[in-house]
Amino acid sequence: YLRRTDVLAGALDGLRRPETALTTYQLSFRRTRVGATALERLLLDPLTVLAVEERGETATELSRARTTNRQLRVDYAFQPANHRVRVYLGTQLVDYDTERQTFRAPVAIPGESSLTVLPSLSHLWRNRAGLELRPLETVSVQMEYGTLRDLQDYGDSTLVGRLLRDERGTLFGQDIGFERARTVTTGLNASPVVSSWLRPRVSVSSGFALTRDPSVRRAVPATPDTAGPFRVPLATSNFRRRQVGARIDLARLALDAPGGARGLAAIARALLPADVSHAHERRSVFDRLPGVPGLGYHLALGGVDAFRHLDGLAAATALETGTWTASGGVQFPLGLQARLTFRDTDGTTWVRRGAAQTPIAQASMEWPSGTVSWSHRPGGAVGRVIRGLDARAQLRTTATVIRQGGPGPSPVVSENRATTFAPSVWLTWPGNVITSAQYGRTAGTLLAAGNLTETERSDLSGALAFAFRPPDWLARPPNPLRATVSGSASDVTVCLTRGGTPTCLPVADSRRRQLDFKLDTGFSPSVVGGASFSYILTDQRHLSSRFSQLVFTVFADVSLVAGRIP
């Protein structure tokens, strides 16, 4: 039948049938034998050349598209035997040619050959260069520069097209188009070895991105508050991130301490390694710059004002955040372990509105937050019944306060608080039978615009998994059958307390029950198949809606591996 109709497809002459075809040609060159001379190892061994051509065609009842993709890529990556230095260069020419055509009817009719064919051309030249230095085993420096040039000619019928022609460059007398994108990234990582129990670390990274969109409609004046000359607007962004932290192992400190402190080794050994760190980050985004920013913006240098303003122009958005994190734990006997996590983030985001920037302050804290886990393999008579016991309980409390409008008399403040408690347990029985149960409860409040929204969510699930062989008279699969029976229940309630009223009015009450049964097996090393059955009951009481679903699925997973010709 014709799609979404009751018309027989065989009764229509000239019906277009959906089809897709793709042909790929790929040719690569790389030296497989190590060069005999130093010059060969330096110039020829790191060189790779790749040429790709793809031809594709797809058709539906109402459209047809053809595309040709050609790529030529040359890469150079040199790294000496001591791995102290790595240099990589790359250049790539990309040529996309796509034609699209749409039709009025799913069958061929006279006059369709005159319908407009919509072409889409992309001629790009991508280059990148990078350097990695490792003067010490614990210190590394990375730098990378990338540029994308657009070789397409956008004509001179528009102001933007004429401006793009002025931006085009030449190399050895050849046109190399205009720069469409640029990226610059830097990084420094250091983790000196101070002692066996103290491992400090420092990392500094920066990034820059520039985009010139040839499809933009409006140009911008080269100088603010003037009528010309004009430039194609640029969108830029940058960031700088600094992090200082340390890993502290008090157990190792007690073991390495002299004399009397060794008596504390047994106590300190119960302490798991702790980690403390502080991260500071600044970001900015400019959307209509008339020219390329200077080197300081490329490397994300300067204070917060250098991120908020650039050559008298305000950033569309700017951000400054600082985050403290700490984690640690205790190892108890019988496989019991407890871990605590603390996180405190304070930041300010400036959003441009008109000619001014509005500050939005945000403070968030995660505390108390921790996990208690227990893994036990009982022995004796109990071990013959219960082969393994794994339990886990997680508590997480978060609070976020957002203040918009600065310290004025009437700022807009919103608060979001949530507490999650999620215990779970897994039991392993004889015969590799596994049972599990999980429970989760989340209670949250959101205070915004003087209204308080309270949300409660509870989830309960359980599963039984085992493997068995069916009787020979029923089936003889090469591998045992794997069966899984699981069930889950989820309840979500939401109520709203309007400002000045004491009653929390119900807003949503949704409940969901699901029962699943899955049976699968491996018919061969590359074929796995089976079937599953699900019953789902959804009850949305706030909408007076209740419906059930029965889902039956038969599936097969076939894995094909193609060898490589040496």
ZAMARGU-4260 file (C-alpha; in steps of 0.2 Angstrom, whole numbers, plus 5000, padded with zeros to 4 digits):
<rodrens>
0) 5000/5000/5000 | 5005/5018/4997 | 5011/5025/5014 | 4997/5031/5025 | 4983/5027/5012
5) 4973/5012/5007 | 4979/5013/4989 | 4988/4997/4982 | 5006/5002/4977 | 5005/4990/4962
10) 4991/4999/4954 | 5001/5015/4952 | 5013/5017/4937 | 5029/5027/4940 | 5028/5026/4959
15) 5044/5031/4967 | 5050/5018/4979 | 5061/5023/4994 | 5079/5017/4991 | 5096/5022/4997
20) 5113/5018/4989 | 5130/5023/4996 | 5147/5019/4987 | 5164/5023/4996 | 5181/5023/4989
25) 5196/5025/5001 | 5214/5025/4998 | 5227/5027/5011 | 5246/5028/5011 | 5258/5026/5026
30) 5275/5019/5027 | 5275/5002/5036 | 5294/5000/5037 | 5305/5010/5049 | 5316/5022/5040
35) 5334/5018/5038 | 5341/5036/5040 | 5336/5049/5053 | 5329/5060/5039 | 5317/5046/5033
40) 5312/5043/5051 | 5309/5062/5053 | 5300/5066/5037 | 5292/5050/5030 | 5288/5038/5044
45) 5276/5051/5053 | 5267/5055/5036 | 5249/5048/5032 | 5239/5052/5016 | 5221/5048/5015
50) 5209/5050/5000 | 5191/5047/5002 | 5176/5048/4989 | 5158/5044/4994 | 5143/5044/4982
55) 5126/5042/4989 | 5108/5043/4983 | 5092/5042/4993 | 5074/5043/4987 | 5057/5044/4995
60) 5040/5045/4987 | 5041/5064/4987 | 5060/5068/4986 | 5077/5063/4979 | 5094/5068/4984
65) 5111/5065/4977 | 5128/5069/4986 | 5146/5067/4982 | 5159/5069/4996 | 5178/5070/4992
70) 5191/5072/5005 | 5210/5073/5004 | 5219/5072/5021 | 5237/5073/5025 | 5243/5070/5043
75) 5260/5071/5051 | 5264/5065/5069 | 5281/5064/5075 | 5286/5058/5093 | 5304/5053/5097
80) 5308/5037/5107 | 5309/5046/5124 | 5291/5053/5122 | 5296/5070/5128 | 5290/5079/5113
85) 5275/5076/5101 | 5272/5087/5086 | 5257/5084/5074 | 5251/5093/5059 | 5236/5090/5048
90) 5228/5097/5033 | 5212/5092/5025 | 5202/5097/5009 | 5184/5093/5009 | 5172/5095/4995
95) 5153/5092/4997 | 5141/5093/4982 | 5123/5089/4986 | 5107/5091/4975 | 5090/5090/4982
100) 5073/5089/4973 | 5055/5088/4979 | 5040/5082/4970 | 5021/5086/4971 | 5015/5068/4970
105) 5023/5051/4974 | 5021/5046/4956 | 5030/5053/4941 | 5019/5066/4932 | 5023/5076/4916
110) 5032/5093/4919 | 5042/5087/4934 | 5059/5088/4925 | 5057/5107/4926 | 5056/5107/4945
115) 5070/5117/4953 | 5085/5107/4960 | 5092/5114/4976 | 5111/5113/4976 | 5121/5113/4992
120) 5140/5116/4990 | 5154/5116/5003 | 5172/5118/4999 | 5182/5118/5015 | 5201/5118/5019
125) 5204/5113/5037 | 5222/5114/5046 | 5228/5110/5063 | 5245/5110/5072 | 5249/5104/5089
130) 5264/5103/5101 | 5265/5092/5117 | 5280/5094/5129 | 5284/5082/5143 | 5300/5089/5151
135) 5297/5079/5167 | 5287/5063/5170 | 5275/5073/5181 | 5273/5089/5170 | 5265/5091/5153
140) 5261/5105/5141 | 5249/5105/5127 | 5246/5118/5113 | 5235/5117/5098 | 5229/5128/5084
145) 5216/5125/5071 | 5208/5135/5057 | 5195/5131/5044 | 5194/5141/5028 | 5179/5142/5017
150) 5184/5141/4998 | 5166/5143/4992 | 5162/5159/4982 | 5146/5167/4989 | 5144/5180/4975
155) 5143/5199/4976 | 5124/5201/4976 | 5123/5205/4995 | 5133/5216/5006 | 5139/5201/5016
160) 5145/5192/5000 | 5155/5207/4995 | 5163/5208/5012 | 5167/5190/5012 | 5177/5193/4996
165) 5187/5206/5004 | 5192/5194/5018 | 5198/5181/5006 | 5217/5177/5006 | 5230/5170/4994
170) 5244/5157/4996 | 5258/5156/4983 | 5246/5166/4971 | 5231/5154/4974 | 5215/5159/4982
175) 5213/5150/4999 | 5196/5158/5004 | 5191/5166/5020 | 5194/5160/5038 | 5177/5153/5044
180) 5182/5146/5061 | 5198/5146/5072 | 5202/5136/5088 | 5216/5138/5101 | 5218/5127/5116
185) 5232/5127/5129 | 5235/5116/5144 | 5247/5113/5158 | 5247/5099/5170 | 5258/5095/5185
190) 5257/5082/5198 | 5274/5082/5207 | 5278/5068/5219 | 5281/5076/5236 | 5279/5060/5246
195) 5270/5043/5246 | 5256/5050/5256 | 5254/5067/5248 | 5251/5069/5229 | 5247/5088/5224
200) 5242/5092/5207 | 5239/5108/5197 | 5231/5111/5180 | 5228/5126/5170 | 5219/5126/5153
205) 5212/5139/5141 | 5202/5138/5125 | 5196/5150/5111 | 5184/5148/5097 | 5179/5159/5083
210) 5166/5157/5070 | 5162/5168/5054 | 5145/5163/5047 | 5143/5167/5029 | 5124/5165/5030
215) 5122/5180/5042 | 5110/5193/5035 | 5117/5209/5043 | 5134/5216/5044 | 5141/5226/5058
220) 5151/5243/5058 | 5170/5241/5061 | 5169/5254/5074 | 5155/5256/5087 | 5143/5271/5084
225) 5148/5273/5066 | 5140/5270/5050 | 5154/5261/5041 | 5165/5253/5035 | 5156/5236/5039
230) 5162/5219/5043 | 5155/5202/5044 | 5151/5199/5062 | 5161/5186/5072 | 5155/5175/5086
235) 5169/5171/5098 | 5170/5162/5115 | 5185/5158/5127 | 5188/5150/5144 | 5201/5148/5157
240) 5201/5135/5170 | 5213/5133/5185 | 5212/5118/5197 | 5223/5115/5212 | 5221/5099/5222
245) 5229/5085/5232 | 5227/5067/5237 | 5230/5063/5255 | 5233/5046/5261 | 5234/5046/5280
250) 5236/5027/5281 | 5253/5029/5271 | 5258/5043/5282 | 5256/5033/5298 | 5266/5018/5290
255) 5280/5030/5285 | 5281/5039/5302 | 5295/5034/5313 | 5294/5025/5330 | 5279/5029/5341
260) 5267/5035/5327 | 5267/5017/5320 | 5254/5013/5334 | 5242/5023/5325 | 5244/5013/5309
265) 5230/5001/5312 | 5218/5016/5315 | 5225/5026/5300 | 5224/5011/5289 | 5205/5011/5290
270) 5205/5029/5283 | 5203/5029/5264 | 5213/5041/5253 | 5205/5059/5254 | 5205/5071/5240
275) 5203/5090/5241 | 5203/5102/5226 | 5198/5120/5221 | 5193/5125/5203 | 5191/5142/5197
280) 5184/5145/5179 | 5180/5160/5168 | 5170/5160/5152 | 5164/5173/5139 | 5154/5173/5123
285) 5153/5187/5111 | 5141/5186/5096 | 5143/5201/5085 | 5162/5207/5085 | 5168/5217/5070
290) 5186/5210/5071 | 5197/5196/5077 | 5201/5198/5096 | 5219/5200/5101 | 5231/5188/5108
295) 5226/5191/5126 | 5208/5185/5122 | 5215/5170/5112 | 5224/5164/5128 | 5210/5169/5140
300) 5222/5181/5150 | 5216/5196/5161 | 5204/5198/5175 | 5185/5196/5175 | 5183/5213/5166
305) 5193/5206/5151 | 5179/5192/5149 | 5165/5204/5152 | 5170/5217/5139 | 5181/5218/5124
310) 5185/5234/5114 | 5170/5243/5122 | 5158/5229/5118 | 5148/5219/5131 | 5149/5200/5131
315) 5133/5191/5127 | 5136/5180/5142 | 5151/5180/5154 | 5154/5168/5169 | 5165/5166/5184
320) 5164/5151/5196 | 5173/5144/5210 | 5171/5126/5216 | 5177/5117/5232 | 5177/5098/5232
325) 5182/5086/5246 | 5180/5067/5247 | 5185/5054/5259 | 5180/5038/5268 | 5182/5024/5281
330) 5185/5006/5279 | 5177/4996/5292 | 5178/4977/5296 | 5168/4964/5287 | 5169/4973/5270
335) 5159/4989/5276 | 5164/5005/5268 | 5158/5023/5270 | 5162/5038/5259 | 5158/5056/5261
340) 5158/5070/5247 | 5157/5088/5249 | 5155/5101/5235 | 5152/5120/5236 | 5150/5131/5221
345) 5149/5150/5220 | 5147/5159/5203 | 5141/5174/5194 | 5134/5175/5176 | 5132/5191/5167
350) 5119/5191/5154 | 5118/5206/5141 | 5101/5214/5140 | 5101/5229/5129 | 5117/5238/5132
355) 5119/5233/5150 | 5123/5216/5158 | 5112/5209/5172 | 5122/5198/5185 | 5114/5182/5191
360) 5123/5175/5206 | 5122/5156/5210 | 5127/5146/5225 | 5125/5128/5227 | 5130/5115/5240
365) 5130/5096/5241 | 5131/5091/5259 | 5128/5079/5267 | 5131/5067/5253 | 5139/5050/5255
370) 5138/5032/5251 | 5138/5016/5263 | 5142/5000/5254 | 5144/4982/5261 | 5151/4967/5252
375) 5151/4950/5261 | 5154/4932/5256 | 5148/4922/5271 | 5155/4905/5275 | 5150/4890/5284
380) 5132/4884/5283 | 5126/4902/5278 | 5138/4902/5264 | 5130/4886/5257 | 5113/4896/5256
385) 5119/4913/5252 | 5134/4914/5241 | 5136/4933/5241 | 5128/4949/5248 | 5131/4966/5241
390) 5122/4981/5249 | 5123/5000/5245 | 5114/5015/5252 | 5116/5033/5245 | 5111/5049/5253
395) 5113/5065/5243 | 5107/5083/5248 | 5108/5098/5237 | 5103/5116/5239 | 5104/5129/5225
400) 5101/5148/5227 | 5100/5159/5212 | 5099/5178/5214 | 5095/5189/5199 | 5097/5207/5198
405) 5112/5211/5210 | 5110/5218/5228 | 5096/5229/5224 | 5081/5232/5235 | 5070/5219/5225
410) 5081/5205/5218 | 5073/5189/5210 | 5078/5174/5221 | 5074/5156/5218 | 5079/5141/5229
415) 5080/5123/5224 | 5083/5110/5237 | 5082/5091/5235 | 5086/5076/5246 | 5088/5058/5239
420) 5089/5042/5248 | 5093/5026/5238 | 5096/5009/5246 | 5099/4993/5236 | 5104/4975/5239
425) 5110/4960/5228 | 5110/4942/5234 | 5118/4928/5225 | 5111/4911/5228 | 5117/4893/5223
430) 5116/4890/5205 | 5121/4907/5201 | 5103/4914/5204 | 5104/4933/5208 | 5090/4943/5216
435) 5091/4962/5218 | 5080/4975/5226 | 5081/4994/5224 | 5072/5008/5233 | 5074/5027/5230
440) 5065/5042/5237 | 5068/5060/5232 | 5060/5075/5240 | 5062/5092/5233 | 5056/5110/5235
445) 5057/5124/5223 | 5054/5142/5228 | 5052/5154/5214 | 5041/5170/5211 | 5034/5168/5229
450) 5027/5151/5225 | 5033/5135/5233 | 5033/5119/5223 | 5035/5102/5232 | 5039/5086/5223
455) 5040/5069/5230 | 5046/5054/5220 | 5048/5036/5226 | 5054/5021/5215 | 5054/5003/5220
460) 5061/4989/5209 | 5066/4971/5211 | 5073/4957/5199 | 5076/4939/5198 | 5089/4932/5186
465) 5094/4914/5183 | 5100/4902/5169 | 5094/4885/5166 | 5093/4871/5152 | 5076/4866/5146
470) 5072/4848/5145 | 5079/4839/5130 | 5061/4834/5123 | 5057/4853/5123 | 5073/4861/5115
475) 5091/4858/5114 | 5100/4875/5113 | 5119/4875/5113 | 5119/4887/5128 | 5109/4889/5144
480) 5093/4900/5143 | 5095/4916/5153 | 5079/4922/5161 | 5075/4938/5170 | 5059/4943/5179
485) 5058/4961/5186 | 5045/4973/5192 | 5045/4991/5196 | 5034/5004/5204 | 5035/5023/5203
490) 5025/5037/5211 | 5027/5055/5208 | 5017/5069/5217 | 5018/5088/5215 | 5009/5101/5224
495) 5010/5120/5224 | 5008/5133/5238 | 5005/5150/5231 | 5012/5165/5240 | 5001/5170/5255
500) 4992/5154/5256 | 4995/5140/5268 | 4988/5125/5258 | 4998/5115/5245 | 4987/5112/5231
505) 4989/5095/5221 | 4996/5098/5204 | 5001/5081/5198 | 4999/5063/5204 | 5007/5050/5192
510) 5009/5032/5196 | 5017/5018/5185 | 5018/4999/5187 | 5028/4988/5176 | 5032/4969/5175
515) 5045/4962/5163 | 5050/4944/5158 | 5064/4941/5147 | 5071/4925/5140 | 5087/4924/5129
520) 5101/4913/5124 | 5116/4912/5113 | 5113/4901/5098 | 5131/4904/5092 | 5146/4915/5096
525) 5139/4928/5085 | 5120/4926/5087 | 5110/4930/5102 | 5091/4929/5102 | 5076/4929/5113
530) 5059/4936/5118 | 5053/4948/5131 | 5035/4952/5138 | 5030/4968/5147 | 5015/4974/5156
535) 5014/4992/5160 | 5001/5001/5169 | 5001/5020/5170 | 4989/5030/5181 | 4989/5049/5180
540) 4976/5053/5193 | 4977/5072/5191 | 4971/5069/5173 | 4959/5055/5177 | 4968/5045/5165
545) 4972/5026/5167 | 4979/5015/5153 | 4988/4998/5152 | 5000/4992/5139 | 5005/4974/5133
550) 5022/4973/5124 | 5029/4957/5117 | 5046/4958/5108 | 5056/4945/5098 | 5074/4950/5095
555) 5090/4943/5087 | 5107/4951/5089 | 5119/4946/5075 | 5137/4951/5076 | 5148/4951/5060
560) 5166/4953/5061 | 5176/4956/5044 | 5194/4951/5044 | 5208/4962/5038 | 5219/4957/5023
565) 5237/4958/5028
</rodrens>
